[in-house]
Amino acid sequence: MNRNIFYRIWKFYFEGFKNMSSWGRQVWIIILLKLFVMFVILKLFFFPNFLKSNFDNDRERGQHVLENLTEP
């Protein structure tokens, strides 16, 4: 039952993209490139893992988060 539903959903989107005009494909390529830049490139260079780099273990990280969340 579930496999059939997932297969039908996959086939729906696959057929839609296959029959799309070249203009539509170009727009989707631009959208996917922008998403890649936003979520991968920006994450790597502009949003470092502050907790992992400044604290040694999970207990210290959790304590730091708890202190910052409960401060007035």
C-alpha positions as CSV (number, residue, x, y, z in Angstrom):
1,M,0.0,0.0,0.0
2,N,2.6,2.6,1.1
3,R,5.0,1.6,-1.7
4,N,2.3,2.1,-4.3
5,I,1.5,5.6,-2.9
6,F,5.2,6.6,-3.0
7,Y,5.6,5.2,-6.5
8,R,2.6,7.1,-7.7
9,I,3.9,10.3,-6.1
10,W,7.4,9.7,-7.6
11,K,5.9,9.0,-11.1
12,F,3.7,12.2,-10.8
13,Y,6.7,14.4,-10.2
14,F,9.0,12.6,-12.7
15,E,6.5,12.9,-15.5
16,G,5.9,16.5,-14.7
17,F,9.6,17.4,-14.8
18,K,10.1,15.3,-17.9
19,N,7.4,17.1,-19.8
20,M,8.5,20.6,-18.6
21,S,9.6,23.2,-21.0
22,S,13.2,24.3,-21.3
23,W,12.4,27.6,-19.6
24,G,10.9,25.8,-16.6
25,R,13.9,23.5,-16.3
26,Q,16.2,26.6,-16.3
27,V,14.2,28.2,-13.5
28,W,14.4,25.0,-11.4
29,I,18.1,24.8,-11.9
30,I,18.4,28.4,-10.7
31,I,16.2,27.6,-7.7
32,L,18.3,24.5,-6.8
33,L,21.6,26.4,-7.1
34,K,20.3,29.1,-4.8
35,L,19.2,26.6,-2.2
36,F,22.6,24.9,-2.4
37,V,24.3,28.2,-1.8
38,M,22.0,29.2,1.1
39,F,22.1,25.9,3.0
40,V,25.6,24.5,2.2
41,I,28.0,27.4,1.4
42,L,26.6,29.9,3.9
43,K,26.5,27.3,6.6
44,L,30.1,26.3,6.1
45,F,31.6,29.8,6.0
46,F,29.3,32.1,8.0
47,F,27.7,29.9,10.7
48,P,30.4,27.9,12.4
49,N,29.5,25.5,15.2
50,F,30.0,27.7,18.2
51,L,29.1,25.2,20.8
52,K,31.4,22.4,19.4
53,S,34.3,24.8,19.1
54,N,34.0,26.4,22.5
55,F,33.0,23.5,24.8
56,D,34.6,20.1,25.2
57,N,31.5,17.9,26.0
58,D,27.8,17.7,25.8
59,R,27.3,18.6,29.5
60,E,29.2,21.9,29.2
61,R,27.3,22.7,26.0
62,G,23.9,22.0,27.6
63,Q,24.8,24.1,30.6
64,H,25.8,27.0,28.4
65,V,22.5,26.8,26.5
66,L,20.5,26.5,29.7
67,E,22.1,29.5,31.2
68,N,21.5,31.6,28.1
69,L,17.9,30.6,27.8
70,T,17.0,31.2,31.4
71,E,18.8,34.6,31.8
72,P,16.3,37.5,32.1
